[in-house]
């Protein structure tokens, strides 16, 4: 027989803890986000379709992006047991400087279109977290504005070699003068990719207002309030160079870019230089002879050539071939801290997060970016503890198996 008694309030309250109400709607929705996918869903609710799709979409059939994400999902971890990892050290050295976590924020264009705090939120959050922040040539906050937002942290600059080379040279000098320590020389945009979501949405910079735009934005008045009551949306670092937004965007894509341009920028830039957009082993080997400090395996987030190589799949072979000579970064498809751990185990010196950062920005401005970083950090620490690795240096290829879905046929 079960022994029964009258309920005793003090015993009940020992078992129950009432959660304090959270009055801030922003804080409530961000605390409810437990994954980057959760932040993406919040971002989609809060952002007009054209702006959200610009972030979320990729080129043509979006196969490159889907395959890159699938590659990370097709990771099988191999944990080591009876190896205490009570205190996990996530810090590392990236391109000659410290980083508290093994990732940096990637360069993104038009960032203030997604949420008005834009790069200021990203740079401030990165500085607070002790990780590098990258400003795009097509950023909507100036080089000097990012430096002001992150005065003591590590700032990187992503460079498009523009048709008017002097513009690129001047941007390089400005970033150096502002104390940016690393330049990302981007090589995967000879022409713009076909981003079909943007075409279907009639997307443009600045946004063009149509009846469909008004209807879609009617339930998101906060976005329009921010957009209409804050400074003009423009390519901030290019605002003094002349030309319309469309002309500047077109001039950033140049199919004549070559190794000669890399040589010129290498002479101008005093800090570390990495080549972003490497997509095969042969180019990685060639760049190892060019006096650069690193490469970033990237297909531009799937936004350029659809069906491009999967950066994460390239990583092990590139590491074997050039890892002794170059630092290797990887991006495209990263949606969790476990993805970053897998990349580190297979030889990446760092990862870059782009969409994950922007989902947080759209979900809650600076606080949303802080939440993105906190989610990724929590996932990194938990994954490393479960693998039995107490530091980034202890992660090794034996921790990861890349399960195969797409097996290439032998080339003729």
RAGIWO-V71117 format. One record per residue. N is the residue number from 1. SS is DSSP state (helix for helix, strand for strand, loop for the rest). PSI is psi in degrees with one decimal (NA if undefined). Layout:
n=N ss=SS psi=PSI
n=N ss=SS psi=PSI
This chain:
n=1 ss=loop psi=140.9
n=2 ss=loop psi=129.9
n=3 ss=loop psi=126.9
n=4 ss=loop psi=156.8
n=5 ss=loop psi=164.6
n=6 ss=loop psi=140.8
n=7 ss=loop psi=136.4
n=8 ss=loop psi=110.0
n=9 ss=helix psi=-41.1
n=10 ss=helix psi=-31.9
n=11 ss=helix psi=-37.7
n=12 ss=helix psi=-45.7
n=13 ss=helix psi=-18.8
n=14 ss=helix psi=-28.4
n=15 ss=helix psi=-21.7
n=16 ss=loop psi=135.1
n=17 ss=loop psi=116.6
n=18 ss=loop psi=127.2
n=19 ss=loop psi=135.8
n=20 ss=loop psi=137.6
n=21 ss=loop psi=141.5
n=22 ss=loop psi=114.6
n=23 ss=loop psi=-27.7
n=24 ss=loop psi=119.8
n=25 ss=helix psi=-39.1
n=26 ss=helix psi=-47.8
n=27 ss=helix psi=-39.1
n=28 ss=helix psi=-47.7
n=29 ss=helix psi=-33.4
n=30 ss=helix psi=-38.2
n=31 ss=helix psi=-29.1
n=32 ss=helix psi=-16.3
n=33 ss=loop psi=115.0
n=34 ss=loop psi=-14.8
n=35 ss=loop psi=168.1
n=36 ss=helix psi=-32.9
n=37 ss=helix psi=-36.6
n=38 ss=helix psi=-43.5
n=39 ss=helix psi=-36.9
n=40 ss=helix psi=-43.8
n=41 ss=helix psi=-40.1
n=42 ss=helix psi=-43.6
n=43 ss=helix psi=-41.0
n=44 ss=helix psi=-35.6
n=45 ss=helix psi=-32.4
n=46 ss=helix psi=-5.9
n=47 ss=loop psi=136.2
n=48 ss=loop psi=148.3
n=49 ss=helix psi=-44.7
n=50 ss=helix psi=-43.3
n=51 ss=helix psi=-41.6
n=52 ss=helix psi=-45.0
n=53 ss=helix psi=-30.7
n=54 ss=helix psi=-40.8
n=55 ss=helix psi=-48.0
n=56 ss=helix psi=-26.6
n=57 ss=loop psi=175.3
n=58 ss=loop psi=-167.2
n=59 ss=loop psi=144.7
n=60 ss=loop psi=-117.0
n=61 ss=loop psi=1.5
n=62 ss=loop psi=29.9
n=63 ss=helix psi=-38.7
n=64 ss=helix psi=-44.3
n=65 ss=helix psi=-45.9
n=66 ss=helix psi=-41.7
n=67 ss=helix psi=-37.8
n=68 ss=helix psi=-43.0
n=69 ss=helix psi=-40.4
n=70 ss=helix psi=-36.0
n=71 ss=helix psi=-41.1
n=72 ss=helix psi=-37.0
n=73 ss=helix psi=-27.3
n=74 ss=loop psi=32.6
n=75 ss=strand psi=132.6
n=76 ss=strand psi=121.4
n=77 ss=strand psi=149.9
n=78 ss=loop psi=91.7
n=79 ss=loop psi=147.0
n=80 ss=loop psi=133.1
n=81 ss=loop psi=163.7
n=82 ss=loop psi=32.2
n=83 ss=loop psi=98.2
n=84 ss=loop psi=131.6
n=85 ss=loop psi=51.8
n=86 ss=loop psi=-44.4
n=87 ss=loop psi=111.1
n=88 ss=loop psi=129.6
n=89 ss=strand psi=109.1
n=90 ss=loop psi=0.5
n=91 ss=loop psi=155.7
n=92 ss=strand psi=175.4
n=93 ss=strand psi=127.0
n=94 ss=strand psi=119.2
n=95 ss=loop psi=47.5
n=96 ss=loop psi=1.4
n=97 ss=strand psi=164.5
n=98 ss=strand psi=151.1
n=99 ss=strand psi=130.6
n=100 ss=loop psi=-18.8
n=101 ss=loop psi=157.1
n=102 ss=loop psi=36.0
n=103 ss=strand psi=160.8
n=104 ss=strand psi=164.9
n=105 ss=strand psi=130.9
n=106 ss=loop psi=160.1
n=107 ss=loop psi=136.7
n=108 ss=loop psi=137.1
n=109 ss=loop psi=158.2
n=110 ss=loop psi=29.7
n=111 ss=helix psi=-35.9
n=112 ss=helix psi=-13.9
n=113 ss=helix psi=-36.5
n=114 ss=helix psi=-42.7
n=115 ss=loop psi=137.3
n=116 ss=loop psi=-21.9
n=117 ss=loop psi=-27.2
n=118 ss=helix psi=-136.0
n=119 ss=helix psi=-25.8
n=120 ss=helix psi=-41.7
n=121 ss=helix psi=-44.1
n=122 ss=helix psi=-45.1
n=123 ss=helix psi=-41.7
n=124 ss=helix psi=-41.9
n=125 ss=helix psi=-39.9
n=126 ss=helix psi=-43.5
n=127 ss=helix psi=-43.1
n=128 ss=helix psi=-32.6
n=129 ss=helix psi=-11.1
n=130 ss=loop psi=32.6
n=131 ss=loop psi=159.7
n=132 ss=loop psi=151.5
n=133 ss=strand psi=137.8
n=134 ss=strand psi=127.0
n=135 ss=strand psi=133.9
n=136 ss=strand psi=148.8
n=137 ss=loop psi=-35.7
n=138 ss=loop psi=27.2
n=139 ss=loop psi=160.9
n=140 ss=loop psi=13.6
n=141 ss=loop psi=140.3
n=142 ss=loop psi=165.0
n=143 ss=helix psi=-47.4
n=144 ss=helix psi=-33.3
n=145 ss=helix psi=-38.3
n=146 ss=helix psi=-41.0
n=147 ss=helix psi=-40.1
n=148 ss=helix psi=-34.7
n=149 ss=helix psi=-25.4
n=150 ss=loop psi=66.7
n=151 ss=loop psi=-26.1
n=152 ss=loop psi=-3.1
n=153 ss=loop psi=-175.4
n=154 ss=loop psi=120.0
n=155 ss=strand psi=135.1
n=156 ss=strand psi=156.3
n=157 ss=strand psi=130.7
n=158 ss=strand psi=126.1
n=159 ss=strand psi=125.7
n=160 ss=loop psi=132.3
n=161 ss=loop psi=108.7
n=162 ss=loop psi=163.0
n=163 ss=loop psi=-42.2
n=164 ss=loop psi=95.7
n=165 ss=helix psi=-31.5
n=166 ss=helix psi=-30.5
n=167 ss=helix psi=-46.2
n=168 ss=helix psi=-39.9
n=169 ss=helix psi=-41.3
n=170 ss=helix psi=-40.0
n=171 ss=helix psi=-40.5
n=172 ss=helix psi=-44.6
n=173 ss=helix psi=-40.3
n=174 ss=helix psi=-43.0
n=175 ss=helix psi=-39.6
n=176 ss=helix psi=-42.9
n=177 ss=helix psi=-29.5
n=178 ss=loop psi=-0.1
n=179 ss=loop psi=12.8
n=180 ss=loop psi=137.2
n=181 ss=loop psi=-13.6
n=182 ss=strand psi=140.2
n=183 ss=strand psi=129.9
n=184 ss=strand psi=107.2
n=185 ss=strand psi=109.1
n=186 ss=strand psi=130.2
n=187 ss=loop psi=5.6
n=188 ss=loop psi=21.1
n=189 ss=loop psi=55.7
n=190 ss=loop psi=-32.6
n=191 ss=loop psi=164.8
n=192 ss=loop psi=140.2
n=193 ss=loop psi=160.9
n=194 ss=loop psi=94.6
n=195 ss=loop psi=94.9
n=196 ss=helix psi=-30.5
n=197 ss=helix psi=-43.1
n=198 ss=helix psi=-42.1
n=199 ss=helix psi=-41.9
n=200 ss=helix psi=-31.2
n=201 ss=helix psi=-4.2
n=202 ss=loop psi=31.4
n=203 ss=loop psi=138.8
n=204 ss=loop psi=164.5
n=205 ss=loop psi=118.8
n=206 ss=loop psi=165.6
n=207 ss=loop psi=138.6
n=208 ss=loop psi=131.9
n=209 ss=loop psi=124.2
n=210 ss=loop psi=174.6
n=211 ss=helix psi=-42.1
n=212 ss=helix psi=-40.0
n=213 ss=helix psi=-44.4
n=214 ss=helix psi=-44.1
n=215 ss=helix psi=-45.1
n=216 ss=helix psi=-34.2
n=217 ss=helix psi=-9.8
n=218 ss=loop psi=-34.1
n=219 ss=loop psi=7.6
n=220 ss=loop psi=55.8
n=221 ss=helix psi=-26.6
n=222 ss=helix psi=-35.2
n=223 ss=helix psi=-44.3
n=224 ss=helix psi=-36.4
n=225 ss=helix psi=-47.1
n=226 ss=helix psi=-43.4
n=227 ss=helix psi=-40.0
n=228 ss=helix psi=-13.9
n=229 ss=loop psi=13.3
n=230 ss=loop psi=166.5
n=231 ss=loop psi=155.6
n=232 ss=loop psi=137.7
n=233 ss=loop psi=119.5
n=234 ss=loop psi=166.2
n=235 ss=loop psi=96.9
n=236 ss=helix psi=-40.6
n=237 ss=helix psi=-13.7
n=238 ss=helix psi=5.6
n=239 ss=loop psi=-23.4
n=240 ss=loop psi=2.8
n=241 ss=loop psi=-8.0
n=242 ss=loop psi=163.5
n=243 ss=loop psi=153.7
n=244 ss=loop psi=168.9
n=245 ss=helix psi=-44.7
n=246 ss=helix psi=-41.1
n=247 ss=helix psi=-39.3
n=248 ss=helix psi=-39.9
n=249 ss=helix psi=-44.3
n=250 ss=helix psi=-37.7
n=251 ss=helix psi=-17.2
n=252 ss=loop psi=-17.1
n=253 ss=loop psi=119.5
n=254 ss=loop psi=110.6
n=255 ss=loop psi=-4.6
n=256 ss=loop psi=-0.1
n=257 ss=loop psi=140.1
n=258 ss=loop psi=-179.8
n=259 ss=helix psi=-27.6
n=260 ss=helix psi=-37.6
n=261 ss=helix psi=-39.3
n=262 ss=helix psi=-40.9
n=263 ss=helix psi=-41.1
n=264 ss=helix psi=-47.4
n=265 ss=helix psi=-37.6
n=266 ss=helix psi=-35.5
n=267 ss=helix psi=-34.8
n=268 ss=helix psi=-39.5
n=269 ss=loop psi=126.2
n=270 ss=loop psi=-15.0
n=271 ss=loop psi=-155.8
n=272 ss=strand psi=145.5
n=273 ss=strand psi=131.3
n=274 ss=strand psi=148.8
n=275 ss=strand psi=120.3
n=276 ss=strand psi=129.4
n=277 ss=strand psi=18.1
n=278 ss=strand psi=133.6
n=279 ss=loop psi=13.7
n=280 ss=loop psi=162.6
n=281 ss=helix psi=-37.8
n=282 ss=helix psi=-44.6
n=283 ss=helix psi=-37.2
n=284 ss=helix psi=-42.6
n=285 ss=helix psi=-39.3
n=286 ss=helix psi=-42.3
n=287 ss=helix psi=-25.2
n=288 ss=loop psi=-17.3
n=289 ss=loop psi=3.2
n=290 ss=loop psi=7.1
n=291 ss=loop psi=20.8
n=292 ss=loop psi=163.5
n=293 ss=loop psi=-20.3
n=294 ss=strand psi=174.0
n=295 ss=strand psi=156.0
n=296 ss=strand psi=116.0
n=297 ss=strand psi=115.2
n=298 ss=loop psi=141.0
n=299 ss=loop psi=31.9
n=300 ss=helix psi=39.2
n=301 ss=helix psi=24.1
n=302 ss=helix psi=15.3
n=303 ss=loop psi=0.8
n=304 ss=loop psi=-91.2
n=305 ss=loop psi=115.3
n=306 ss=loop psi=150.8
n=307 ss=loop psi=25.3
n=308 ss=loop psi=163.8
n=309 ss=loop psi=152.3
n=310 ss=loop psi=115.5
n=311 ss=helix psi=-41.8
n=312 ss=helix psi=-34.7
n=313 ss=helix psi=-31.2
n=314 ss=helix psi=-24.8
n=315 ss=helix psi=-50.3
n=316 ss=helix psi=-43.7
n=317 ss=helix psi=-40.5
n=318 ss=helix psi=-40.1
n=319 ss=helix psi=-43.9
n=320 ss=helix psi=-38.4
n=321 ss=helix psi=-40.2
n=322 ss=helix psi=3.0
n=323 ss=loop psi=-24.7
n=324 ss=loop psi=-13.0
n=325 ss=loop psi=-25.4
n=326 ss=loop psi=148.2
n=327 ss=strand psi=146.4
n=328 ss=strand psi=123.6
n=329 ss=strand psi=163.1
n=330 ss=strand psi=142.3
n=331 ss=loop psi=-174.7
n=332 ss=loop psi=113.1
n=333 ss=loop psi=-0.4
n=334 ss=loop psi=120.3
n=335 ss=loop psi=6.2
n=336 ss=loop psi=163.0
n=337 ss=helix psi=-29.6
n=338 ss=helix psi=-35.2
n=339 ss=helix psi=-42.6
n=340 ss=helix psi=-39.5
n=341 ss=helix psi=-43.6
n=342 ss=helix psi=-42.0
n=343 ss=helix psi=-43.2
n=344 ss=helix psi=-39.6
n=345 ss=helix psi=-34.2
n=346 ss=loop psi=6.2
n=347 ss=loop psi=0.1
n=348 ss=loop psi=131.1
n=349 ss=loop psi=-22.5
n=350 ss=strand psi=160.8
n=351 ss=strand psi=162.8
n=352 ss=strand psi=135.2
n=353 ss=strand psi=128.0
n=354 ss=loop psi=-73.3
n=355 ss=helix psi=-39.1
n=356 ss=helix psi=-41.2
n=357 ss=helix psi=-43.1
n=358 ss=helix psi=-32.6
n=359 ss=helix psi=-43.3
n=360 ss=helix psi=-41.5
n=361 ss=helix psi=-47.8
n=362 ss=helix psi=-30.2
n=363 ss=helix psi=-26.4
n=364 ss=helix psi=28.4
n=365 ss=helix psi=-143.9
n=366 ss=helix psi=-42.8
n=367 ss=helix psi=-33.8
n=368 ss=helix psi=-37.0
n=369 ss=helix psi=-41.6
n=370 ss=helix psi=-40.4
n=371 ss=helix psi=-40.0
n=372 ss=helix psi=-50.4
n=373 ss=helix psi=-39.9
n=374 ss=helix psi=-41.8
n=375 ss=helix psi=-48.1
n=376 ss=helix psi=-41.6
n=377 ss=helix psi=-45.3
n=378 ss=helix psi=-42.1
n=379 ss=helix psi=-38.0
n=380 ss=helix psi=-49.3
n=381 ss=helix psi=-47.2
n=382 ss=helix psi=-43.8
n=383 ss=helix psi=-42.9
n=384 ss=helix psi=-40.0
n=385 ss=helix psi=-41.8
n=386 ss=helix psi=-24.9
n=387 ss=helix psi=-15.3
n=388 ss=loop psi=30.1
n=389 ss=loop psi=122.4
n=390 ss=loop psi=-2.3
n=391 ss=strand psi=161.9
n=392 ss=helix psi=-36.7
n=393 ss=helix psi=-23.5
n=394 ss=helix psi=-13.3
n=395 ss=loop psi=136.6
n=396 ss=loop psi=163.6
n=397 ss=helix psi=-28.4
n=398 ss=helix psi=-17.2
n=399 ss=helix psi=-14.1
n=400 ss=strand psi=134.5
n=401 ss=strand psi=128.4
n=402 ss=strand psi=107.1
n=403 ss=loop psi=143.1
n=404 ss=loop psi=125.9
n=405 ss=loop psi=-45.6
n=406 ss=loop psi=104.5
n=407 ss=loop psi=113.8
n=408 ss=loop psi=141.6
n=409 ss=loop psi=152.4
n=410 ss=loop psi=139.7
n=411 ss=loop psi=143.6
n=412 ss=loop psi=NA
